């Protein structure tokens, strides 16, 4: 059993925030792989289904970002899921928009959702870092992540979510490098290899 966790904040007002791209990825996976509707469970919204031959729990914590670890720990304990079988999808300021990296463990780079999961569970879970770009000034980060994606960004956001969903079987098999490479090819083919954040002068 695997646990795929998307990070975000609950409620309609946050639904298209940059900070909620983890939720968007989980929603896309649920649609692509025919999961039942997510329902209230484990202090979040959860659904169980299959990705290829793997049984997977999808989870969107509803605790607000800073307490995400509570929901993740509850789901993992209930299903006896090992730390290395948890995959967390989250926004990443240090990657350009539309880029993606997969890693296990490592630092949390100031991300409060990751910090909470690490505090509750330990650090050696898998992370899918979904690039949203950086506003260019550290003082602008809070407002940037809690603002909606601009209309001009929606195409690459939807393409990235779609690519994650279509290739989630590689993650489920543990082929993180293959998944990452496939996503880069997918985004390049979709014409989003050089997407830039709104306001980025580069």
C-alpha positions in Angstrom: 0.0 0.0 0.0 1.2 3.5 -1.0 0.1 6.8 0.4 0.1 9.7 -2.1 -0.4 13.0 -0.3 -1.1 16.4 -1.9 -0.4 19.5 0.1 -2.6 22.6 0.2 -5.1 24.6 2.2 -8.8 23.5 2.5 -11.7 25.6 1.1 -12.7 27.2 -2.1 -10.9 30.5 -1.5 -7.5 28.6 -1.7 -8.4 26.2 -4.5 -6.3 27.8 -7.2 -3.5 29.2 -5.0 0.0 28.4 -6.0 0.4 26.7 -2.5 -2.4 24.2 -3.6 -0.7 22.7 -6.6 -0.3 19.5 -4.5 -4.1 19.2 -4.2 -4.4 19.8 -8.0 -2.0 16.9 -8.7 -4.0 14.5 -6.4 -7.3 15.5 -8.1 -5.7 14.8 -11.5 -4.5 11.4 -10.4 -7.9 10.6 -9.0 -9.6 11.4 -12.3 -7.0 9.7 -14.5 -7.1 6.4 -12.6 -10.8 6.2 -11.8 -10.6 6.6 -8.0 -13.8 7.0 -6.1 -14.6 10.5 -4.9 -12.5 11.7 -2.0 -14.3 11.6 1.3 -13.7 12.9 4.8 -11.2 10.6 6.6 -7.9 10.9 8.5 -8.4 14.7 9.1 -8.5 15.1 5.4 -10.1 13.9 2.2 -9.1 10.4 1.1 -9.8 7.8 -1.5 -8.4 4.3 -2.1 -7.8 2.8 -5.6 -5.3 1.3 -7.9 -2.5 2.7 -10.0 -1.3 -0.2 -12.2 -0.9 -3.1 -9.8 -0.3 -0.9 -6.7 -3.0 -0.1 -4.1 -2.8 3.6 -3.3 -4.5 5.9 -0.8 -4.9 9.5 -2.1 -5.0 12.1 0.7 -5.5 15.8 0.8 -5.1 17.0 4.5 -7.8 19.4 5.6 -5.8 20.7 8.6 -4.3 23.7 6.8 -0.8 23.5 5.5 1.0 24.0 8.8 -0.6 20.9 10.4 -0.5 18.5 7.4 1.5 16.0 9.3 -1.4 15.2 11.6 -3.5 13.8 8.7 -0.5 12.0 7.1 0.5 10.3 10.3 -3.1 9.2 11.0 -3.5 7.7 7.5 -0.1 6.0 7.7 -0.7 4.5 11.1 -4.1 3.2 10.1 -2.9 1.4 7.0 0.6 0.5 8.4 2.3 2.4 5.6 6.1 2.6 5.8 7.7 6.1 5.5 9.4 5.2 2.2 6.0 4.4 0.7 4.7 7.9 1.3 4.9 10.3 -1.7 4.2 14.0 -1.0 3.3 16.4 -3.8 4.0 20.0 -3.0 4.8 23.4 -4.4 8.5 24.3 -4.8 9.7 27.9 -5.0 13.2 26.9 -5.9 12.2 25.3 -9.2 11.0 27.1 -12.3 7.3 26.9 -13.2 6.4 23.6 -14.7 9.6 21.9 -13.7 9.6 18.9 -11.4 12.0 17.0 -9.2 11.6 13.8 -7.2 13.7 13.2 -4.1 13.7 11.2 -0.8 14.4 12.9 2.4 16.5 16.1 2.5 15.7 19.5 3.8 12.3 21.1 3.9 13.4 24.5 2.5 11.0 26.4 4.8 7.9 24.6 3.5 5.6 24.4 6.5 3.7 21.4 5.2 6.9 19.3 4.8 8.1 20.5 8.2 4.9 19.3 9.8 5.1 15.9 8.1 8.7 15.5 9.1 7.9 16.4 12.8 5.2 13.7 12.9 6.7 11.0 10.7 10.4 11.5 10.2 12.1 12.8 7.1 12.7 9.9 4.7 9.5 10.1 2.7 9.4 10.7 -1.1 8.7 14.2 -2.4 7.5 15.3 -5.8 8.6 19.0 -6.0 6.3 20.9 -8.3 8.0 24.1 -9.5 6.0 27.3 -9.2 8.9 29.7 -9.5 10.0 32.5 -7.1 8.6 36.0 -7.0 12.2 37.3 -6.8 12.1 38.8 -3.4 11.9 36.8 -0.1 9.5 39.4 1.3 7.0 38.6 -1.4 6.9 34.9 -1.0 4.0 34.7 1.5 1.6 36.7 -0.8 2.9 34.9 -3.9 2.1 31.3 -2.7 -1.3 32.4 -1.3 -2.4 34.1 -4.5 -4.1 32.2 -7.3 -2.2 31.2 -10.4 -2.6 33.9 -13.0 -4.7 33.1 -16.0 -1.6 33.1 -18.2 -0.2 30.3 -16.0 -3.2 28.0 -16.0 -2.2 26.1 -19.2 1.1 24.9 -17.8 -0.4 24.2 -14.4 -3.0 22.0 -16.0 -0.4 20.3 -18.2 1.8 19.6 -15.3 -1.1 18.1 -13.3 -2.1 16.0 -16.3 1.5 14.8 -16.9 1.8 13.8 -13.2 -1.5 11.8 -13.4 -0.7 10.1 -16.7 2.7 8.9 -15.4 1.8 8.2 -11.8 2.3 4.5 -12.5 6.1 5.0 -12.6 5.9 6.5 -9.1 3.8 3.7 -7.9 6.5 1.2 -9.2 9.2 3.2 -7.4 10.8 4.4 -10.6 11.2 8.0 -9.5 13.9 8.8 -12.0 11.8 7.5 -14.9 8.8 9.5 -13.7 10.9 12.7 -13.5 12.4 12.2 -16.9 9.0 11.4 -18.5 7.5 14.5 -17.0 10.3 16.7 -18.4 9.7 15.2 -21.9 5.9 15.6 -21.5 6.2 19.3 -20.5 8.7 20.0 -23.3 6.4 18.4 -25.8 3.5 20.5 -24.5 5.5 23.6 -25.1 6.1 24.5 -21.4 9.8 23.8 -21.1 10.5 27.5 -20.4 7.5 28.7 -18.5 8.1 31.7 -16.2 6.4 33.0 -13.1 4.3 36.1 -13.4 6.5 39.1 -12.9 9.7 37.3 -13.5 12.0 39.6 -15.5 14.2 36.7 -16.8 
